């Protein structure tokens, strides 16, 4: 290629010199001789040959440029094709990653939903179990109360039958109605008097002052409980969520409190009846004592390492020397 360019330059210079020499000849020169004519013919043929070579070179140069252009076009097409394929490959990879990410997120969401359903199922089963336990406790308590009620009714029927047999000679209907009315009024009066004036009989040796130390003040702080309120009344007055009471089944404990039934009581943040306070301290765990009439006559709890026993006479009593009692309290309150 370099030689062709050099030849083209040389030919162009020669043609320029020849044209310059011809132009410098005088116009009115004398006719040329045959040798001159032949020389001119040879020069013309030489010029034609050079012209053809130049045109060939130009054609070859154009062909070369065309080939170069075609090669560049081909390379551009190949490069564009490679770029397109690379973009397609990257798009496919990106779409694949996005699809995998969506699948992973979907799997995570499904796993979270499954775990949430399992948790809800466990919570529902736990609630059902607790409801069944509560219903079972309520059923047992109702059965116990029904049994006590049937026993009292049986005893009442026996007394009434004995009285009826003793009064057979008299007019049954009139005297029976009169007797029942009198007995009802008497019971109502006695019940009113007992509720207004009665106190539990604390004469048992287990409640003597040699065992219990009576404090010097009367308890009058706020309390959600009412003295001589029946167990059933308390159950009706408190909602089921607030009614956290459990019967204490322990012989050693019951021996220390003869004539009473003990229930463990737990505090609840949502009490609408008020909290239980003692010396400005809120009591969270206590023992409620009910007598044979199923009425509240005592409240026990721990205060500053001492067991405090408040009776229905509004007097707090303290007991701090019975290690077995303190151990039982720790076991009861830990349940």
C-alpha positions in Angstrom: 0.0 0.0 0.0 2.8 2.4 0.8 4.5 1.8 -2.6 1.2 2.4 -4.4 0.9 5.8 -2.7 4.5 6.7 -3.6 3.9 5.8 -7.3 0.8 7.9 -7.3 2.6 10.9 -5.9 5.5 10.6 -8.5 3.0 10.2 -11.4 1.1 13.3 -10.2 4.4 15.4 -10.1 5.4 14.2 -13.6 2.0 15.1 -15.1 2.2 18.5 -13.5 5.7 19.1 -14.9 4.6 18.0 -18.3 1.6 20.3 -18.3 3.8 23.1 -17.1 6.3 22.5 -19.8 3.7 22.4 -22.5 2.1 25.5 -21.2 5.4 27.3 -21.4 5.9 26.6 -25.1 5.3 29.5 -27.4 2.0 29.5 -29.2 3.4 30.4 -32.6 6.1 27.7 -32.5 7.1 26.1 -35.7 5.6 22.7 -36.7 7.2 19.8 -35.0 9.2 17.1 -36.7 8.3 13.4 -36.9 10.6 12.7 -34.0 8.8 15.3 -32.0 5.5 13.9 -33.1 6.6 10.4 -32.0 7.9 11.8 -28.8 4.6 13.4 -28.2 2.8 10.2 -29.0 5.1 8.3 -26.6 4.5 11.0 -24.0 0.8 10.8 -24.6 0.8 7.0 -24.3 2.9 7.3 -21.2 0.4 9.8 -19.8 -2.4 7.6 -20.7 -0.7 4.6 -19.1 0.0 6.7 -15.9 -3.6 7.9 -16.0 -4.9 4.3 -16.2 -2.5 3.3 -13.4 -3.7 6.2 -11.4 -7.3 5.3 -12.0 -6.5 1.7 -11.2 -4.8 2.8 -8.0 -7.8 5.0 -7.2 -10.2 2.2 -7.9 -8.0 -0.2 -5.8 -7.9 2.5 -3.1 -11.7 2.8 -3.2 -12.1 -1.0 -3.2 -9.7 -1.1 -0.2 -11.7 1.6 1.5 -14.9 -0.3 0.7 -13.4 -3.4 2.2 -12.2 -1.5 5.2 -15.6 0.1 5.6 -17.3 -3.3 5.2 -14.8 -4.8 7.7 -15.6 -2.0 10.1 -19.3 -2.5 9.5 -18.9 -6.2 10.1 -16.9 -5.6 13.2 -19.5 -3.0 14.4 -22.3 -5.5 13.7 -20.4 -8.2 15.6 -19.7 -5.8 18.4 -23.4 -4.7 18.5 -24.4 -8.4 18.4 -22.0 -9.2 21.2 -23.4 -6.2 23.2 -26.9 -7.2 22.5 -26.2 -10.8 23.5 -24.4 -9.5 26.6 -27.4 -7.3 27.5 -29.7 -10.2 26.9 -27.6 -12.4 29.1 -27.5 -9.7 31.8 -31.2 -9.2 31.5 -31.8 -12.9 31.8 -29.5 -13.0 34.9 -31.2 -10.0 36.4 -34.6 -11.5 35.7 -33.4 -14.8 37.1 -32.1 -13.1 40.3 -35.4 -11.1 40.6 -37.4 -14.3 40.2 -35.3 -16.1 42.8 -35.6 -13.1 45.1 -39.4 -13.1 44.7 -39.5 -16.8 45.3 -37.3 -16.4 48.4 -39.5 -13.6 49.7 -42.6 -15.7 48.9 -41.2 -18.7 50.8 -40.3 -16.4 53.7 -43.8 -15.0 53.7 -45.3 -18.4 53.6 -43.0 -19.6 56.4 -44.0 -16.6 58.5 -47.7 -17.3 57.8 -47.2 -20.9 58.8 -45.4 -20.0 62.0 -48.1 -17.4 62.8 -50.8 -20.0 62.2 -49.0 -22.5 64.4 -48.6 -19.9 67.1 -52.3 -19.0 66.9 -53.2 -22.6 67.0 -51.0 -23.2 70.1 -52.6 -20.1 71.7 -56.0 -21.3 70.9 -55.3 -24.8 72.2 -53.8 -23.2 75.4 -56.9 -21.0 75.9 -59.1 -24.0 75.3 -57.1 -26.0 77.8 -57.3 -23.3 80.4 -61.0 -22.8 79.8 -61.6 -26.5 80.2 -59.6 -26.5 83.5 -61.5 -23.5 84.7 -64.8 -25.1 83.7 -63.8 -28.3 85.5 -62.9 -26.3 88.6 -66.2 -24.5 88.4 -68.0 -27.7 87.9 -66.3 -29.3 90.9 -67.1 -26.2 93.0 -70.7 -26.2 91.9 -70.9 -30.0 92.6 -69.5 -29.4 96.1 -71.9 -26.6 96.8 -74.8 -28.6 95.4 -73.8 -31.5 97.7 -73.7 -29.1 100.7 -77.0 -27.6 99.7 -78.6 -31.1 99.4 -77.2 -32.1 102.8 -78.7 -28.9 104.4 -82.0 -29.5 102.7 -82.0 -33.1 103.9 -81.4 -32.0 107.5 -84.1 -29.4 107.2 -86.5 -32.0 105.9 -85.7 -34.3 108.8 -86.3 -31.5 111.3 -89.5 -30.5 109.7 -90.7 -34.2 109.6 -89.9 -34.6 113.4 -91.7 -31.4 114.2 -94.7 -32.4 112.1 -95.0 -35.8 113.9 -94.9 -34.1 117.3 -97.7 -31.7 116.2 -100.0 -34.2 114.5 -102.9 -33.6 117.0 -103.2 -30.0 116.1 -104.5 -28.5 113.0 -101.8 -29.3 110.5 -102.5 -26.8 107.9 -103.1 -23.8 110.0 -100.4 -24.4 112.5 -97.9 -25.5 109.9 -98.4 -22.3 107.9 -98.2 -20.3 111.1 -95.1 -22.1 112.2 -93.4 -21.7 108.9 -94.1 -18.0 108.8 -92.8 -17.6 112.3 -89.7 -19.6 111.6 -89.1 -17.6 108.4 -89.4 -14.3 110.2 -87.3 -15.6 113.1 -84.6 -16.7 110.7 -84.7 -13.3 108.9 -84.3 -11.5 112.2 -81.6 -13.8 113.4 -79.8 -13.5 110.0 -80.0 -9.7 110.2 -78.8 -9.6 113.8 -76.0 -12.1 113.0 -74.8 -10.1 110.0 -74.9 -6.9 112.0 -73.4 -8.1 115.3 -71.8 -11.4 114.9 -68.1 -12.2 115.1 -66.4 -15.5 114.5 -65.7 -17.6 117.5 -61.9 -17.4 117.9 -61.8 -19.3 121.2 -60.0 -22.3 119.8 -56.5 -22.8 121.4 -54.9 -22.4 118.0 -56.0 -18.7 118.0 -55.0 -17.8 121.5 -52.7 -14.9 122.3 -49.9 -17.2 123.4 -49.5 -18.1 119.7 -50.6 -15.0 117.9 -49.5 -11.5 118.8 -52.2 -8.8 118.5 -51.1 -5.5 117.2 -52.1 -2.2 118.8 -54.1 -0.7 115.9 -57.3 -1.5 114.0 -57.2 -2.3 110.3 -59.2 0.2 108.3 -57.3 0.5 105.0 -59.0 0.1 101.6 -59.8 -3.5 100.7 -61.7 -5.1 97.8 -63.2 -7.7 100.4 -66.2 -7.4 102.7 -66.3 -9.1 106.1 -68.8 -12.1 106.2 -69.4 -12.0 102.5 -70.1 -15.4 101.1 -67.9 -17.2 98.7 -70.6 -17.3 96.1 -71.2 -13.6 96.5 -67.6 -12.8 95.9 -67.6 -15.0 92.9 -70.6 -13.1 91.5 -69.2 -9.7 92.4 -65.8 -10.3 90.7 -65.5 -11.0 87.0 -64.0 -14.4 85.9 -60.7 -12.7 84.9 -60.4 -11.1 88.4 -61.5 -14.1 90.4 -58.1 -15.7 91.1 -58.8 -17.9 94.1 -57.6 -21.5 94.6 -58.5 -23.8 97.5 -55.6 -24.9 99.6 -55.4 -28.7 100.1 -52.9 -29.1 102.9 -53.5 -31.0 106.2 -50.8 -29.2 108.1 -52.1 -25.8 107.0 -55.7 -26.7 107.9 -54.6 -28.0 111.3 -53.2 -24.6 112.1 -56.6 -22.9 111.2 -59.3 -25.2 112.5 -62.9 -24.4 111.5 -61.8 -22.4 108.5 -61.4 -23.1 104.8 -58.5 -21.4 103.1 -58.2 -20.1 99.6 -55.2 -18.6 98.0 -55.9 -15.2 96.4 -53.8 -13.4 93.7 -53.8 -9.7 92.9 -55.0 -8.7 89.4 -54.1 -5.3 87.7 -57.6 -4.9 86.4 -59.6 -5.1 89.6 -62.5 -2.7 89.5 -63.2 -3.3 93.2 -59.9 -1.6 94.4 -56.6 -3.0 95.5 -55.6 -4.6 98.9 -53.3 -2.3 101.0 -51.6 -2.8 104.3 -49.4 0.0 105.9 -49.3 1.7 102.5 -48.0 -1.4 100.7 -50.1 -3.1 98.0 -50.6 -6.9 98.8 -50.4 -9.1 95.7 -50.7 -12.6 97.4 -53.0 -13.4 100.3 -55.0 -16.3 101.9 -58.7 -15.8 102.5 -60.4 -17.7 105.3 -64.1 -18.7 105.2 -66.0 -20.2 108.2 -68.6 -23.0 108.2 -71.2 -20.6 106.9 -69.0 -20.0 103.8 -68.4 -16.4 104.8 -65.1 -14.4 104.9 -63.8 -14.0 108.4 -60.0 -13.7 108.0 -57.3 -12.5 105.6 -53.6 -13.6 105.9 -50.5 -12.4 104.0 -46.7 -11.9 104.4 -45.5 -8.4 105.4 -41.8 -7.7 106.1 -41.1 -11.4 106.7 -44.0 -11.8 109.2 -47.3 -13.5 108.6 -50.1 -11.1 109.3 -53.6 -12.5 110.1 -56.5 -9.9 110.1 -59.7 -11.2 111.7 -63.3 -10.0 111.4 -62.8 -7.9 114.5 -60.5 -5.6 112.4 -57.5 -6.6 114.5 -54.3 -7.7 112.8 -52.4 -10.6 114.5 -48.8 -11.5 113.8 -47.1 -14.9 113.8 -43.4 -15.1 113.3 -42.1 -18.1 115.4 -43.8 -21.0 113.5 -41.2 -22.1 110.9 -43.5 -24.8 109.5 -46.2 -22.1 108.9 -43.7 -19.9 107.1 -42.5 -22.8 105.0 -46.0 -23.6 104.0 -46.7 -20.0 103.1 -43.6 -20.0 100.8 -44.8 -23.2 99.1 -48.4 -21.9 98.7 -47.4 -18.5 97.3 -44.9 -20.1 95.0 -47.5 -22.3 93.3 
